[in-house]
Amino acid sequence: MRVAVSGTHCSGKSTLIDHFLMAHPDFAHEPEPYTVLQEDYGELFAADPSADDFYRQLEFNLDRLRCYPPSERVIYERCPIDFMAYLLALDDLGIDNQAALLVEQSLDRVQAEIELLDLIVFLPLDGMDSNVMFDAEDQAFRIAVDNWLIDILRSDDLNLFSFCRPMILEVRGSTEKRLLQIESLLESQLGEGKDRG
């Protein structure tokens, strides 16, 4: 069972995953690529968002999807669609003129690898239980990423799900409510709620 938690920055992904892992200690955890690349590989990223940085994280995330067989239980903080959304948001806002080209270069591989996931848990901004304050520029970027995630995950605007579409679950409310929504899906669809591990 390979699960990814998707959402724009500061949408509650890490907190939700922490709670999920407490209920499901048998799941491996794949942290956010940004964190792993910095802390474990010593890579440095620019202070301001850039297409090259998000593309590097996309490549790393795609590589990690191949590390687990279908029988393995793992939860990823972010999936390839997150990084496509970040690149597209950079292009929309005119922040980096290389972003659209990198999206084009990535489409085939993302389409091929996304089918390795069984479930994508999406945390839309309109489902947050509380608001976090951001400066205007970062808030615009955050919203642009969220809009692209909605377009891709709900409407398949990039035609990524032509062959094998993973389940997509949108969760809303507090962390506890979001976790219950995941547990309900695991129980009803897969027969493996938290009591069954």
Buried (B, 14 or more C-beta within 10 A) or exposed (E): BBBBBBBBBBBBBBEBBEBBBEBBEEBEEBBBBBEBBEEEEEBEBEEEBBBEBBBBBBBBBBEBBEEBEEEEBBBBBBBBBBBBBBBBBBBBBEBBEBBBBBBEEBEEEBBBBBBBBBBBBBBBBEBBEEEEEBEEEEEBBBBBBBBBBBBBBEEEEBEBBEEEEBEBBBBBBBBEEBBEBBBEBBBEEEEBBBEEE
